[in-house]
């Protein structure tokens, strides 16, 4: 899943990026409010982590504009402005959660995971497709009960598919969730990762999870009957 981190503190931004990437998330960074607003006008994200005190445009204004455009993208406000008025104003403008600085990374990761599960409509802790399982809390894949070894890109593609098991996911949608704007890749790169995943999902028993290509439509993950 691709998320947008809006944070102007360079060192904090770097540490948050690393933590989120270690949690198998694709992260893009905006260092000021105006850049964040521009990205949110043109790109889709699974989640926005938003500081409030930003150069060029305040975080609350970024949030106000996002909601005025009708976007329902989850927003987690992450700021040193932890006063009651700021919290109330942020929540009233449409923020989904609020975490004051300083904070523990483990709490941030837990809140991010909860917001992502909620936004995807996945209340279940474990998503299942045949013998393939994805624990949305530990964020681990298993195949027939054994850990499944995946590269970060393979992981991102498979997460996008299992969160929509039985539904077609367009190639363009997969690409947007897997790659950041700064990545040097084209749409055809998705086919490479689909091919690799098919190999890793091979299973001789019942309940194999297969990725089917629907030409002109996209890909669908489903249990082989």
Residue, then its C-alpha position, 0 to 999 in steps of 0.5 A: x500500500x502506498x501512503x503519503x507522509x507529510x513531515x518537514x523535519x528531515x531526521x524524523x521523516x527519514x526515521x518514519x520512512x524507514x519504519x513504514x518501509x520495514x512494515x512493507x509499505x510504499x512511502x512518498x514524502x512531502x516536506x511542505x503543505x503545498x506539495x502535499x496538497x498538489x500530490x493529493x490532487x493528482x495521486x491516490x494513497x491508502x493513507x496520509x500521515x500529516x503534520x500540522x505545522x508545515x511550510x507554505x500551507x498549514x496541515x489543517x488547510x491541507x486536510x480541509x482541502x482534501x475533504x472539500x474535494x470529497x476524498x475519503x482517504x484516511x488521515x492520521x494527524x501526527x504533530x506536536x500541536x497536541x492541545x485540545x483545540x487543535x485535536x478537536x479542529x483536526x477531527x472536525x475537519x475529517x481526520x481519522x486519528x490523532x497522535x501527538x509528538x513525542x510518540x512511540x513507533x510501535x504505537x504509530x505502526x499499530x494505528x497505521x495498520x488499524x486505519x488501513x484495515x478499516x479503510x479496506x473494509x477488512x475487519x478480520x485479523x487474518x485474510x484467507x484465500x485457500x492455503x494462503x493467509x495474510x495476518x493483518x496485525x503481524x503483516x505476515x503471509x503464510x502458505x499452508x501454515x509456513x512463512x512465505x518469503x517475498x520481496x517488498x514489491x512481491x509483498x505489496x502486489x500480493x497484499x493488494x490482491x488478497x485484500x480484494x480476493x475474488x475481485x478484479x484489480x486493474x494493472x494500473x491500480x496495482x502499479x499505483x499501490x506498489x510504486x512511488x512516483x520517484x521509482x523508475x518503473x513502467x506499467x509492465x513491471x507488474x507482470x514481472x511480479x505477478x509471474x514471480x508470485x505465481x511461482x511462489x504460490x504453487x502448491x500441490x494440495x487442495x486450496x491453492x491460491x491462483x492469480x488469474x489474468x483477465x485481459x483488458x481488466x486486470x488480475x484476480x486472486x482466487x482459490x483454485x477449485 
